[in-house]
Amino acid sequence: MQLSRQLLPMLDNALVNAMLLDYPFSEEDAKPEANRTTSLEWLVHNSGDVQVGGARLSALSSALSHHQTEIHPIDQACNSVREWGNNGAATGALLTALAITRSHALEAPVLLAQFGRKTPASALPGPPLEEMSS
C-alpha cells in the first residue's frame, strides 16, 4: 500500500507534465476531454524478479487503473532486470533508451518507471506533440 501511495502522485505528475492529464486550478477550468491517459501503449520498468517485482507491478497496475489506462504490466512491458540483469548506475540510461525507442516504434507515449533503493521515479517519453496554436 505504501508503494501504491507513492506511485499515484508520481504518475499524476508525469501525466500532467506530458500533457496527457488535465490538472486545472479550479473545476471551472477543467477540460476532461483533454485527458489522454488511455493513449499510453507500453511500460518500461526495472521492477525486478519475483521477490520484489510482484509488489511493484501490483502498485503500478493500481496507479495505472486509477487513470483508466489499460496497459498489461507483463504483456505490454519491458522489465530491464529480467531481460538484461542488474545494470547498476546505467539503469536510468538503459530505461530511458528503451522507453524512447519503444515510443518511437509505437508512435505513442510510454511510461517509464524506475525503482530505486528508496523511492521510485517516472517519466513519459512520447512522440512529439503537434504544435499548439496561439
PyMOL commands that set and color helices and strands:
alter all, ss='L'
color gray80, all
select helices_A, chain A and resi 2-17+27-29+32-34+37-39+50-66+80-84+88-106
alter helices_A, ss='H'
color red, helices_A
select strands_A, chain A and resi 42-45+77-79+110-115+120-123
alter strands_A, ss='S'
color yellow, strands_A
deselect
rebuild
show_as cartoon
